[in-house]
Amino acid sequence: MTEQTGKSTAMETLISTLDIEPIEVDIFRGRSPQVGWQRVFGGQVIAQALMAAQRTVDGDRFIHSLHAYFMRPGDPSVPIIYQVERIRDGASFNTRRAVAIQHGKAIFALSASFQVEEPGFDHQIPMPPVPMPETLLGEQQIKEQYLAHAPAAVRKYWERERPIEIRPVSLKHYFTREKLEPRQDVWVRATGPVPDSRLYQAAVLAYLSDMTLLDASLHAHGTSIFDQNLQVASLDHAMWFHRPDKLDDWLLYTQDSPSASGARGLTRGSLFTRSGVLIASVAQEGLIRKKANE
């Protein structure tokens, strides 16, 4: 909690949100922070479902991949029930399926695979050359220099306290209708300490992996997620965890969108440490539908 207000910080609230409550064997209850959102942030549901799955696996097994589908918007005013199914327990790998339920209906489903750590071949793609986060505008500078004349939706997004700080390498797509290359680089970091636990570190990484990702699929069309004429929502989400990281420094989230069609946009992402270590890869397809004229 902050000394000045006695209130929990956004990061403390996130960690508390990820500490889901066991209520039966392989059944957990998660809650959402009451911050005025109309629906639960997708990254929160991914992270809570992953945490539920992780808590049914032995401590020497760690997440290496997850695949998930969003089926209905989450209601932040009521708890989310997570039911975990133990699909397989093998000598090296474990498989789990977690379903999130609200109002008697499934809103989200996640499949996750865990592995005992073992040595093997090791290579990775290089991190792209980008400016370091210290050379970019911080969130306070963005608020002071840009938000006064920004659209209301953009102002609301940047003014809300978040557990993850975002520093885009370029802000151009927020303030132009110009059609841009469908890619972006964004520095991200936790705004407070992440527990020294592989479970929490993986869950926080999953949480932040849903941030900014659909933006890249809209760059080529001269618009953004703040366009009131668009219906934008995550449809599915896949993530591969390559190497552990304590999340105690900036990460570069480099993203590109190879295709948009059929009212859907696909975006791929790579998460690098400041020193260039690739820690995770992400892929997501999202709904990017133009609303019908009323």
C-alpha angles and dihedrals in degrees: 000000000000115000093224099054106017087227126127116259120240090257093050089050091052093051089049090049090053092052091087119191121246108224101166138355105307092351121110138178122221129189132204127228112251100236100138099266116149092217136020114271108253093228089060093056092047091050096045092047090049091049090051091051092046091055091062094054129081115261095249092062120082134190115264101166144006135188121193145175128208109215107167135010113267119241109227093198096069134045122266117230116215118201115193123202118200100222098174141353110195136170092266107007137049125195125203136179120203124190122195115214133193129168089002094301135100112251099173140011129199133188116196135183126206130194140192107246113257137162122258146132113333130199138129142184116261122259111253117251107260136151114276116252094250089064093055131080114274122225093262091052091048090053093049098044104034115017100071091075099026123113115273093250091054092048092049091051095051097039096056115096108245135187089228123057116215127205112178114202086224130026094186096107092060094060108032141066090209116125107246137189108282096246139081142181119220129180113216134180140167113263092217141018119305113212116261090249128112089218094058094039091055092046094050090047089052089049095054093042089075092056120103092347100121091048093081092059089059098048093084090056100051095247142093141211088270092067105118090209093064132080106212126179139146114256102180139355133202127185137180120200109211106169133006121251132183093223091227096131141034120301125202113228106196114187140182135179113217095183148011122185141131092032089301133107127200121210131182125200140191123198117209132180117236089262091055102259111149106226102169145004125212138192127185138172118204139186111252102174127163111233117242114256110258 
